[in-house]
């Protein structure tokens, strides 16, 4: 059975606690992804790292006070 393992979630908006859906994204990471990453050689980039970097880059790129007042990045390992 494949289960959720982690999530990276970026939300952003203008009004506090009112995310704008078109600026919000989520990257999921499953138990199967974890098993695949464990098999990689130490120098290879894991899917976990790829998704982490994508979430960080997206959050960084949308920080723009002319369009948004807040950007939030959340990480959860389950």
Residue frames relative to the residue before (quaternion, step in Angstrom):
aa qw qx qy qz dx dy dz
X 1.0000 0.0000 0.0000 0.0000 0.00 0.00 0.00
X 0.2986 -0.7408 0.5784 0.1657 3.56 -0.88 0.97
X 0.0673 -0.8077 0.5856 -0.0104 3.55 -0.81 1.07
X 0.5848 -0.5441 0.4625 0.3848 3.54 -1.28 0.40
X 0.1680 -0.7957 0.5779 0.0680 3.56 -0.98 0.87
X 0.8009 -0.0936 0.0963 0.5836 3.57 0.98 -0.84
X 0.1291 -0.7595 0.6313 0.0891 3.51 -1.34 0.39
X 0.1261 -0.7032 0.6914 0.1075 3.49 -1.26 0.66
X 0.0047 -0.8136 0.5798 -0.0427 3.57 -0.65 1.07
X 0.0910 -0.7624 0.6395 0.0378 3.55 -0.92 0.99
X 0.0134 0.7628 -0.6458 0.0303 3.54 -0.88 1.04
X 0.0066 -0.7928 0.6087 -0.0315 3.53 -1.17 0.64
X 0.0989 0.8063 -0.5786 0.0727 3.52 -1.18 0.52
X 0.5355 -0.5884 0.4937 0.3512 3.49 -1.38 -0.23
X 0.7472 0.2969 -0.1732 0.5688 3.57 0.88 -0.94
X 0.5841 -0.6079 0.4117 0.3460 3.57 -0.99 0.86
X 0.8574 0.0720 -0.1077 0.4980 3.56 -0.96 1.01
X 0.6197 0.4760 -0.3746 0.4992 3.60 1.12 0.58
X 0.1420 -0.8302 0.5339 0.0741 3.61 0.27 1.24
X 0.3462 -0.6868 0.5990 0.2229 3.53 -1.18 0.67
X 0.4622 -0.7364 0.4147 0.2686 3.61 -0.43 1.20
X 0.6821 0.4990 -0.3132 0.4332 3.61 0.90 -0.76
X 0.6876 0.4227 -0.2829 0.5182 3.59 1.27 -0.17
X 0.6268 0.5367 -0.3268 0.4608 3.59 1.29 0.00
X 0.0228 0.7963 -0.6015 0.0593 3.56 -0.95 0.95
X 0.1202 -0.7818 0.6072 0.0751 3.53 -1.24 0.51
X 0.1769 -0.7479 0.6339 0.0866 3.52 -1.11 0.85
X 0.1789 -0.7977 0.5698 0.0834 3.58 -0.77 1.04
X 0.1296 -0.7618 0.6332 0.0425 3.52 -1.22 0.64
X 0.1883 -0.8334 0.5162 0.0598 3.56 -0.58 1.17
X 0.6781 -0.4547 0.3789 0.4358 3.53 -1.34 0.09
X 0.6195 0.5254 -0.3442 0.4709 3.61 1.10 -0.62
X 0.6143 0.5308 -0.3406 0.4741 3.59 1.02 -0.75
X 0.6434 0.5260 -0.3144 0.4589 3.57 0.98 -0.87
X 0.6561 0.5058 -0.3075 0.4681 3.59 0.91 -0.91
X 0.6507 0.5070 -0.3100 0.4726 3.60 1.00 -0.79
X 0.6534 0.5209 -0.3100 0.4535 3.59 0.99 -0.84
X 0.6249 0.5570 -0.3367 0.4312 3.59 1.01 -0.79
X 0.6719 0.5158 -0.2834 0.4497 3.60 1.12 -0.66
X 0.5595 0.6294 -0.3868 0.3757 3.61 1.21 -0.31
X 0.5556 -0.5772 0.4818 0.3549 3.52 -1.25 0.48
X 0.6658 -0.5495 0.3288 0.3831 3.61 -1.08 0.63
X 0.7036 0.4653 -0.2749 0.4614 3.63 1.04 -0.66
X 0.5867 0.5907 -0.3722 0.4103 3.62 1.23 -0.24
X 0.4648 -0.6702 0.5058 0.2812 3.55 -1.10 0.76
X 0.3466 -0.7415 0.5409 0.1939 3.55 -0.79 1.02
X 0.6163 -0.5254 0.4229 0.4066 3.55 -1.24 0.37
X 0.5768 0.5795 -0.3733 0.4384 3.58 1.08 -0.67
X 0.6901 0.4697 -0.2749 0.4770 3.59 0.84 -0.97
X 0.6284 0.5338 -0.3327 0.4576 3.59 0.98 -0.81
X 0.7048 0.4500 -0.2740 0.4750 3.59 0.85 -0.93
X 0.6030 0.5465 -0.3518 0.4626 3.59 1.04 -0.73
X 0.6866 0.4846 -0.2794 0.4643 3.56 0.86 -0.99
X 0.6304 0.5276 -0.3341 0.4611 3.60 1.05 -0.73
X 0.6592 0.4996 -0.3074 0.4705 3.59 0.95 -0.85
X 0.6543 0.5084 -0.3082 0.4674 3.59 0.95 -0.88
X 0.6660 0.5007 -0.2992 0.4649 3.59 0.93 -0.90
X 0.6472 0.5132 -0.3254 0.4604 3.58 0.94 -0.84
X 0.6521 0.5079 -0.3162 0.4656 3.59 0.89 -0.92
X 0.6543 0.5135 -0.3098 0.4607 3.58 0.92 -0.91
X 0.7076 0.4988 -0.2727 0.4197 3.58 0.87 -0.95
X 0.7246 0.4197 -0.2717 0.4744 3.62 1.06 -0.54
X 0.4588 0.6376 -0.4824 0.3877 3.60 1.22 0.11
X 0.3013 0.7201 -0.5494 0.2980 3.52 -0.23 1.37
X 0.3002 -0.8082 0.4760 0.1736 3.60 -0.22 1.21
X 0.5752 0.5655 -0.4075 0.4281 3.61 1.18 -0.08
X 0.7617 0.3217 -0.1889 0.5297 3.61 1.27 -0.26
X 0.8065 0.1441 -0.0375 0.5722 3.58 1.04 -0.77
X 0.3553 -0.7260 0.5468 0.2184 3.56 -1.19 0.58
X 0.8141 0.0622 -0.0236 0.5769 3.59 1.15 -0.46
X 0.0757 -0.7446 0.6622 0.0352 3.51 -1.29 0.63
X 0.0557 -0.8060 0.5893 -0.0038 3.57 -0.85 0.97
X 0.1309 -0.7606 0.6328 0.0630 3.55 -0.98 0.94
X 0.0508 -0.7927 0.6075 0.0042 3.56 -0.82 1.03
X 0.1127 -0.7586 0.6389 0.0602 3.53 -1.14 0.76
X 0.0240 0.7932 -0.6077 0.0307 3.56 -0.94 0.90
X 0.1509 -0.7502 0.6404 0.0656 3.53 -0.93 1.01
X 0.0712 -0.8253 0.5602 0.0108 3.59 -0.65 1.09
